[in-house]
């Protein structure tokens, strides 16, 4: 019955999206968790009486609203998705997916502008592949560092000039309106990043870290990256089986990190974007593993050496080595002591590094509507 309903929704999507001669604004999401990254912008368009099409490959990803200007469509995955996306004719197509035109997400000539929305605060040149943003027409930049990095790449490799919007980070706008920081915070949040390199925090060290934290009587939230459910299912199954009966462990499989942030007073990660969101919103300390790098572009130094994320780690982080997992309790204590009094410094740092003068959604809306 469920498969029949999916098939029915796909037929509805094909009919509506192919019959519409021209649509202004289309947002595409792979899964529900990615929708949160541009939800403030969707709401802004709706509040300004603009019709918005929300497409998702997640059957349960529906934006609920009484406003009839939001249209939800299920587009499936693989070949079916390719067919549906090829039928669309629109002015602006918003995505959070990198490497447009270099993977299964090809460019449709009937889409006038592909718009990229970042789902992390990291720099553009190190953790992303070399050509990750080359095929976009408009990019919404979180801060001056992304703006400058993209400009340098355009000039260095004689690429087509893009419209770069000095927007700020939409997801911070979402978090600030939804999160409740007054709740008791007593958990250590363990949130590894996903990585193309198989020698990474989740695959090689997560079981040891969780075992050590629980042995040291910490209350722990384990939050895998959404990509781990596709790329590291075997490892996750092993973790879930091993620790499922431990009452001091919460496994967070939710589509956003709100509850984890509300409950946690410490973060353990590697090069995940969650570090910057946790620091900005919660203003709490974190541990980073110095020997577990995330480099998806070996030519990153052609743009510049230092990335935004490395500045964050060096300024606010506490570095340990993967060989020191047995000493993690002691290192958590040291990290907390070193972090005392840094709250004001965090505010000053992000006010310089990000575009924060106005709401990201308002800035993007004004730039798009007047483009």
N, C-alpha and C positions, 0 to 999 in steps of 0.2 A: 504493500500500500504506500509506503514511504517513497519507494522508487517511482511509483506511478505519479505521486504528487510532484516529485522533482522533475520528471519528464514533462508534466503539465506546465510547470512554471517556466521551464526552458522554452517551450513552444510559445508561451505568452511573451517572453522576453524577445524571442526572434521576431514575432509578429509586430510588437510595438516599436522596437528599436530599428527595424528595417523600414517600417512604414512612415516614420517621422522624418520629414525632409531635412529639417535643421533643428538641432538642439543647441542650447547655449552652454550649459554647464553639466558635465558628467564627472562623477567621482567613482573610481574603481578601488575595491578592497579585496585582497586575497582571503582574509579572514576577519572576523569581528574585531580582533585586537588592533588591526591596522585602521579601522574606521575611526577609532578614538583620536588618531593623530590629525585628522582634518575635520572632526565633528564641530569644533567651534566655527570653522569657516562655512560649513554647510548651514549651520544655524544662522550665521550672519546673512548669507544669501537669502535664506527663507524669510528672515525678519525684514529684509529689504524688498520683499515681494518678487523675488526671482525664483523661477522654477528650477529645481535641481533633480538630476537623475543619479541615484545611488545604485551602482552595480556591485555585486559581490559573488565570489566563488564559494562563499560559506552560506549554506541554505538558511541557517538561523540568524544571519546577519541582516537584520531589518531595523531601520531607523523609525522608531515609533513616534508619530506626530499627528496631531489633529489637522495640521496644516496640509492641505491637499497639493501644495507646491512641491512636496518631496515625493518622488517616485522611486520605489524599491524594485529592483529586478535581480533575479538569480541567474547567473550566467555559466555556472558549472566550471569545469576545468578541462585542460587538454585541448583536443581538437574541437570540441563543441564551443569552448570559450573562444578559440581563435576565430571560428566562423562568426559568432555573435559580435565580437569586437570589430571584425572587418566590415560589418553592416552599418556601423554607427556613422552618422554625419553630425559633427558638432564643432563648436568654436573652441571650447576649452575642455581638455580631458585631464583630470587631476589623478596623480598616482603617487604611491610611496615606494615603487619598485625601481631599483637601479638597473642599469644596462639595457635600457630600452633600445630595441633594434639589434641587440647583440645576443638575444635569447629568444624564447618562444613569443615574447611580446614584441611583435613587429610594429612598424609605424604604418598607420592607416592614412592614406593620402587625403581622405575626406575629413580628417580631424585637423583643424587649422593650427591649434596650439596644444602641445603636450606640456603640462605643468607638473614640476616635481615638488613634492612636499617631503621634507626630511622627517624621518622617524627616529632620529638620534641627533645628538649635538656634536658628534665627532667631526674632525676635519675631513675634507673630501678626497685627500690624496694618499692615505695610508691604509685604512681598513677597508676601503672600497677598491674595486678593480679599476684599472687604469682608465678605461673608457666609460665608466659608470654613468656619467652625466652628459656625455657628448651629444646625444641625440635628442635632448630635451630642448624646447623652445623657450620656456620660462622656468626659472628656478627660484624658489622662495628661500632666501638665505637667513639662517639663524643669527649670524653675526658677521662682523667685518672680516674675520678670518676665512669664512667660506666664500664670501664675495671676492676677496683678493685671490684666493687659491684658484677659483674658476676663471677669473680674468687672466691670471698668469698662464694657465693652461691654454686658453683661447689664443693668446698672443704667441706663446712659444711654439704651438703646433698649427698655427694659422687656421683655427677652427671657426665655424660660423658663430657670429656673435649672438648671445642669448640675451633675453631680457632678465635681468637679475633684480629681484624685489628684496629690499632690505626689510624683511618682515618680522624677524624674531621667531621664536619656536612655538608653534601652535599647541603642541602637547603640554607645555608648561601652563598655557592658558586654561586648558582642560583640567589639569591637576589642581591648580589653585582654586578653581570653583567647586571641585568635587571632594577634595581630601579634608579629613577631620583630624587635625594634629593634636587635639586636646585629649585624645584617647591615651590610655596607659601604653607605654612603649617598653617592652621587655625582651623582645626577640632579637636574635642574630639572623639577619637575612643573608642567605647564601644564594647568589644569582650568577651563575657562570654565563659567559657569552658563547655564541656559536662561532665556529671557526672552520675555514676550509682545511686547515692543518689538523691532521688526526691527533697530533700530540697537543692536546688542549686540556683545559681545566676540568671539563665535564668528564671526558673519556678516561683520563689518566689518574685524576686525583679526587673526584667528587666523593667516592665511597670512603676513602681515607679521611677526608675532611669532615664529612658528616659523622663518621664513627668517632672521631676525636672530639668534636664539639659535644656530642651526646654523652660521651664518657666523662667529659669535663662538666657535665650537668648544665649546659646551656639549653635554653629553649630556642628552637631553630625553625625558621621558615625556609624551605627549599623551593626556589622558583626557577625552573628551567626556562630557557629562551624558547619562544614559540617554534623556532626552526629546529630545535632538538627533537620535537615530536615527529618530524619528518626524517631528520638526518641521523638521529641517535636513539631510535626507539628501543633497541636491544639493551643499551646501557640504562635507559630510564626504567625499563621493565625490571632490570636487576636491582636497581636502587629501590623501586617501589616495593618489590618483594622482600628485600632485606630489612627495610625500616618501617613497614606498614603498621606494625604493632607497637611502635614506640610512641608513647603519649607526649613526649617532649618535641616531637617533630610534626610540623604542618607542611604538607605539600601543596603549594599554591599553583593550581592549574587554571586560574581565572584569566579572563581575556585582558585585564589591565592590572597594574601593580598598586592600586589604591590601598587595598586592605593590608598588603605587605608593608607599605610605607607607614601606614597608621600604627602598626604594631611593633615596628622595628626601631632599635636604637643603635644598630651597628650593621655594616654591610661588608660582605666578603665577595669579591668578584675578580675578574681579570680586566679585559678591555671592553666591557659591556657598556652600552649607552645608559644603562640604569644608574651607573655611578654618578653621572652629572645631574640626573633628575633627582636622585636621592640627596645629593649634596645641596642642590639649589632649593628644594622644597623642604626637606627635613633638617638640614644643617646638622648632620650627625657624621661621625667618623667612619672611615672605611679602610680595608686592607686590599692591597693590590699585589699580585705575584710578579716579581721583577723578571723572572725567567720565562714567562709565558706571554710571548708577544702575539699580537694580531696584525699581521701584515698581508694584505690581499693585493698589494701593488708593489712589486719589487723595485719599480722605478720611481718611487715616491720622492726621492731626493732631487729629482729633476724639477720639482715644484718648490719644495723647501724641506728642511730636515725635521724641525720640531712641529708637532701637531698640537691642536687645541687640547686633545685628551691628555697628552703628555704634560702639558702645562698644568692641567688640573691635578694630575697624579703627583707631580713634583711639589706643587704648592700646598695641597691639602691631604694627600694620601700617606699611608704607612706601608712601606714596601717590605715584603718577606719573600723568601725563596721556597719553592715547592718541596725542598728537602727539609724544611722546618715545620712541617705540619704538626708534629708531635708537640711543638712549643706554641701552638696557636692560642691557648688561653693566656699565656704570658704576653704574647704579642698584642692581643686584643686590649689587655690592660695598658700596655705602653702606648698604643694608638690612641686610646681614650684620653690619657694624660697629655699627650702631645697636642691634641685637638682643642683642649680647653682654651676658650677666648677667641676662637676663630670665626665666630658667627658674623661679626661686622666685616671682617676681611672677605668672607664669602660674598656678601652683598656687593662690596666694592669691586671684587673680581668680575662677577657676572654682569654688573652694570657697565663695565668697560668692554667685555668680550661679546655681549649679545646686544641685539637691537631691542631695547625694552621701553622706548619712549611712549609707545602706544600699543594697544592690543594687536597681536599678530593678525587676527581675523579681520579687524577693521582696515589695517594697512593693505593686506592682500586684496580685500574686496575693492577698495578704492583704486588700487593700481590696475586690477583686472577690468573693472567697469569702465575705466577711462582709457584703456589701452587701444 
